[in-house]
Amino acid sequence: MRPEVSAFVADGPLPGQEDGEEEEIDRRARQLEAVPRPLTLAEAKALAGCFGPDDCYGLAWTMAHLIETAPGPVYTPEPASEAGAHARIRGWAVAAGLVAEDTGPGAPGGEDGGGFPA
């Protein structure tokens, strides 16, 4: 995984709009801007685990668009029903074929096998 992605993932999920300090949100935005495109599937999977409780002033959408640069769908666990914006963004990503809908124990995901699933 490239260092820019590792640094973002190491900082954990995006903060909520009401919880995040402006400085932290600006820093996370700069981190996302620094991530080289396209992502590998492993990088996309790692970023997919960084969604927070809401859209974090649009950063969740920036992250979703970054994830879509990967070469295929990315498995992400389904968010809790009260996840709000996270659930809406994930629903959009599933509908667009960017993340796998299957969340069971044998769910596909995140390996750089190349190509799209059949």
Secondary structure as UniProt FT lines:
FT   HELIX           3..10
FT   TURN            17..19
FT   HELIX           22..34
FT   HELIX           41..48
FT   TURN            49..50
FT   HELIX           56..58
FT   HELIX           59..67
FT   TURN            68..69
FT   STRAND          74..75
FT   TURN            81..82
FT   HELIX           85..95
FT   TURN            96..97
FT   STRAND          99..100
FT   TURN            105..106
//
